[in-house]
Amino acid sequence: MSNRWAMDIEIGQYLTLWHMIEGTQLSSEADRMVWKWTENGTYTAKSAYLATFHGSTRCTAWKLIWKNWAPPKVKFFHWLAALDRCWTADRLARRGLQHHPRCLLCDQEPETIQHLIIGCPFTRQIWHELLATMRMTCAPPTNETSLSEWWAVARQATPKAMQKGLASAALLIPWMIWKHRNDCAFNRAAPSVRDLTDKIKEERQSHGLQQELEA
């Protein structure tokens, strides 16, 4: 009779519950609260703060995004891009939504955020022209590395006086590429390397960023 309640739940739930409590020993002691986030079971403000990060995902691009100056909208875009949360064609496809079959900028390969901001032939031309204009000695990022990995390596090989300019370019160029892509997607604009490089220079100058792109 004492186990009739088990007939009202799924057998799987019953077995799960059984395994959870089979090692539990009951005693005559009064019940007490135990804080699971400390070894001694006592609550502390520090342990509560650390508990808020339990199960969180670390963004490896945090240093590039949050340690360098850029408009908040640019930082937010890069945070989403680093977590693959931008609505590129591959993400739309995964959710069964309408999407264009190939990259709108090069019309050669499927669109992913990695392809769009680094691997696309159109994008690589933008990177090459702007880094050359800045007289940077580092090579443009390649599709084999993430943007933050490329920046970390390029930064080590860049003179200190030019490192702010490099960080600004690493943040601004992908953002402007994304805006250009959206212009092509929603306003039927034609991809243009010249128009985009000019807009990037204007945007950079308007925000007073370091290391002007003009030769």
C-alpha positions in Angstrom: 0.0 0.0 0.0 2.8 2.4 0.8 4.1 2.3 -2.8 0.8 2.8 -4.6 1.7 6.4 -5.3 4.3 5.1 -7.7 1.6 3.9 -10.1 0.6 7.5 -10.8 4.0 8.5 -12.3 6.0 7.4 -15.2 8.3 4.4 -14.5 11.2 6.5 -15.8 10.5 9.3 -13.4 10.2 6.7 -10.6 13.5 5.2 -11.3 15.2 8.6 -11.6 13.7 9.6 -8.2 14.7 6.2 -6.7 18.4 6.7 -7.7 18.4 10.2 -6.3 17.1 9.3 -2.9 18.4 5.7 -2.4 21.5 7.0 -0.5 19.5 9.3 1.8 19.4 8.5 5.4 16.6 10.0 7.6 17.3 11.1 11.2 15.4 12.6 14.1 17.3 15.9 13.7 15.4 19.0 12.8 15.5 20.1 9.2 18.0 22.9 8.3 18.8 25.0 5.3 22.1 24.1 3.5 23.6 26.4 0.9 24.9 24.2 -1.9 27.4 26.7 -3.3 29.8 26.5 -0.3 31.7 23.6 1.2 30.3 24.2 4.7 26.8 24.9 3.5 26.8 28.5 4.8 25.5 31.3 2.6 27.9 34.1 1.5 27.4 37.0 -0.9 30.5 35.9 -2.8 29.2 32.4 -3.4 25.8 33.8 -4.5 27.5 36.0 -7.0 29.6 33.2 -8.4 26.6 31.0 -8.6 25.0 33.4 -11.1 27.7 32.3 -13.6 27.1 28.6 -13.1 26.5 27.0 -16.6 27.4 30.2 -18.4 29.4 30.2 -21.7 32.6 32.1 -21.9 33.1 34.3 -25.0 36.7 33.9 -26.1 36.5 37.3 -28.0 35.8 39.3 -24.8 39.1 41.1 -24.8 38.8 42.4 -28.3 35.2 43.4 -27.8 35.1 44.8 -24.3 38.6 46.1 -23.8 38.7 48.4 -26.8 36.7 51.4 -27.6 33.9 51.2 -30.1 30.2 52.4 -30.2 28.0 50.1 -28.1 26.1 48.9 -31.2 29.4 47.7 -32.7 30.3 45.9 -29.5 26.9 44.3 -29.3 27.2 43.1 -32.9 30.6 41.5 -32.3 29.3 39.8 -29.1 26.4 38.2 -31.2 28.8 37.3 -34.0 31.2 35.6 -31.6 28.4 33.5 -30.3 27.0 32.8 -33.8 23.8 34.6 -33.1 23.6 36.8 -36.1 20.8 36.0 -38.6 22.9 34.8 -41.5 21.6 32.4 -44.1 22.9 29.3 -42.2 21.1 30.3 -39.0 17.9 31.0 -40.9 18.2 27.6 -42.6 18.6 25.8 -39.3 15.2 27.2 -38.2 13.4 26.4 -41.4 13.2 30.1 -42.4 13.4 31.6 -45.8 17.0 32.5 -46.7 19.2 33.2 -49.7 21.2 30.3 -51.0 24.6 32.0 -51.3 26.5 34.9 -49.8 25.0 38.1 -51.1 28.5 39.7 -51.4 30.4 37.1 -53.4 27.6 34.9 -54.7 29.9 31.9 -54.4 29.5 30.1 -51.1 26.9 29.6 -48.4 26.7 32.5 -46.0 27.9 32.0 -42.4 29.1 34.7 -40.0 32.6 33.4 -40.3 32.5 33.5 -44.1 30.8 36.9 -44.2 33.3 38.8 -42.0 36.5 36.9 -42.8 36.4 34.2 -45.6 34.3 35.9 -48.3 36.4 37.1 -51.4 34.6 40.4 -51.3 35.4 40.8 -47.6 39.0 39.8 -48.0 39.5 42.6 -50.5 38.0 45.1 -48.0 40.4 43.9 -45.4 43.4 44.0 -47.7 42.7 47.5 -49.0 42.1 49.0 -45.5 45.0 47.4 -43.8 47.3 48.5 -46.6 45.9 52.0 -46.3 46.7 52.0 -42.6 50.2 50.8 -43.4 49.7 47.7 -41.3 52.3 45.0 -41.8 50.0 42.1 -40.7 48.2 40.0 -43.2 44.3 40.1 -43.3 42.5 37.5 -41.3 42.0 34.1 -42.9 39.1 31.7 -42.7 41.2 29.3 -40.6 41.1 31.5 -37.6 38.5 33.6 -35.7 38.6 37.3 -35.7 39.7 37.5 -32.1 42.5 35.0 -32.7 43.8 36.9 -35.7 43.7 40.2 -33.7 45.6 38.7 -30.8 48.4 37.5 -33.2 48.4 40.7 -35.3 48.6 42.9 -32.2 51.8 41.3 -31.1 53.4 42.1 -34.4 52.1 45.7 -34.5 53.9 48.7 -33.1 52.4 49.9 -29.9 51.5 53.3 -31.4 49.4 51.5 -34.0 47.6 48.9 -31.8 44.6 51.1 -31.1 44.2 51.6 -34.9 44.4 47.8 -35.4 41.7 47.2 -32.7 39.5 49.9 -34.2 39.8 48.3 -37.6 39.1 44.8 -36.3 35.9 46.0 -34.7 34.7 48.5 -37.4 35.4 46.6 -40.6 33.2 43.6 -39.8 30.4 45.9 -38.5 30.4 47.8 -41.7 30.5 44.6 -43.8 27.4 43.4 -41.9 25.6 46.7 -42.6 26.6 46.5 -46.3 25.3 42.9 -46.4 22.0 44.0 -44.9 21.7 46.8 -47.4 22.1 44.2 -50.2 19.6 41.9 -48.5 16.8 44.4 -47.7 17.4 47.4 -50.1 18.7 45.4 -53.1 21.9 47.4 -53.1 24.8 46.1 -55.3 28.0 45.0 -53.5 30.7 47.6 -54.0 34.2 47.4 -52.6 34.8 51.1 -53.3 31.6 52.3 -51.7 32.1 50.2 -48.6 35.8 51.3 -48.1 34.7 54.9 -48.4 31.9 54.4 -45.9 34.3 52.7 -43.4 36.7 55.7 -43.7 33.9 58.1 -43.1 32.6 56.2 -40.1 36.0 55.9 -38.6 36.6 59.6 -39.0 33.2 60.6 -37.6 33.9 58.8 -34.4 37.4 60.2 -34.0 39.0 56.8 -33.9 42.8 56.3 -33.7 45.0 55.8 -36.7 43.1 57.5 -39.5 42.7 55.4 -42.6 43.6 58.1 -45.1 47.0 57.7 -46.6 
